[in-house]
Amino acid sequence: MGSTQAFRQTAEERDIRWQIVAAFERAATVVLFAAALPLLVVSGLVIAWQSRRSPWIAHKRVGWRGSALWMLKLRTMWDERERSKGWIEYIDDSEGPGVKQRDDPRVASRFAQFCRRHSIDELPQLWHVIRGEMSLVGPRPMPLAELRRYYGEDAEEILQVKPGLAGLWQTSGRNRLTYSERRQLDLRWVRQRSVGMYASILLRTIPEVWRGENSW
């Protein structure tokens, strides 16, 4: 009886800690988003001029607990297809991008390459954190078909935590990792996550984004 009560107290304390983290995260993200807004506006104008398209896109992904998430990004790829209309182009690509290529011809400018290398294209997702749809730290959201193909039975467990802007595999090799390695690192976060690990990933993300290694 005593051990059961102690377990419940530990679980409740853990929940309270994560509620505090979530509240702090959303407040801090409002400040981050405001600070990043000038960079996003300038980057968006440059991409709009270069691509002759809307600079903002939204990819359909599987979000927290299986909900649909239209994940916002700054456009860094374009080709000669018909130009989209509206402020945001919504892309329902159920298969996903697959393995990213270093020299994808759709990344058609050096500025777009720079944005991808230093994750500027991911900054619009701060809005999802403010809305409570994502976290600063967590597994990256994936298309449904890609999630099923590469994560299999582990997908359900992965979806029990909020998707994030950064995670273990983004600070452990990024695009050079295989899907199997990514899955294991995402599972490690789900099963072992702690406030200390959360803080560690955030601190490791800053130099990783600054260097822009293993990102394309």
C-alpha positions, 0 to 999 in steps of 0.5 A: 500500500505504501509503495503504491502511494509513493508511486502515485506521489512520484507520478504526480510530482513528475506531472507537476514538474512538466506542467511548470516546464510547459508553462515556462516554455510557452512564455519563453517561446512568445519572447523567442517568436517576437525576437525571431519575427524580423528575421522571418519577415526578411527571410520570407521577403527574400524567398518570395522574391526568389521563388515568385511564390508564397514563402510560407508552407504547411506540411501535414504531419501526425501530431500529439496523440495522433491529431493532424498538425499542419506544420508551418515552415519557411519555403526553401524548395521550389521548381517549375510547377504551377505557382501556389496561391494564397499566403500559405501553401498547404501540402498534404504529402502523405509519403513524406520527403524520404531521405533528404539529399545533400544536393536537392535541385529544388533547393534553388538558391544559396539563401535557401540552403543557408536557411536549411543549414541553420534551421531558419526554415523551422522558426515558424514552428514556434507558433505551434509551441505557443498554441500548445501543439508542439514542444521545444523538445520532442520527436519531430512530427512525421507524415502518416505513411512515413511514421508507419513505415519506419516506426511501426508498432513504436509509433503509438508510443512516440505519439504520446508526447508532443512533437518538438522543434528539437530532439535527441536525434537532431543533436546526435547527427541529424540527417546523417542518421538512419531511420532506425537510429532516429527511432531509437533516440525518439524512444529513449526520449519518450521513456527516459525524458526528464527536465534535466534531459530537456534542458540538455537538449536545448543547450546542445541545440544552440551550437548545433544550429549555429554550426549547421552540420549534418543539415541539408 
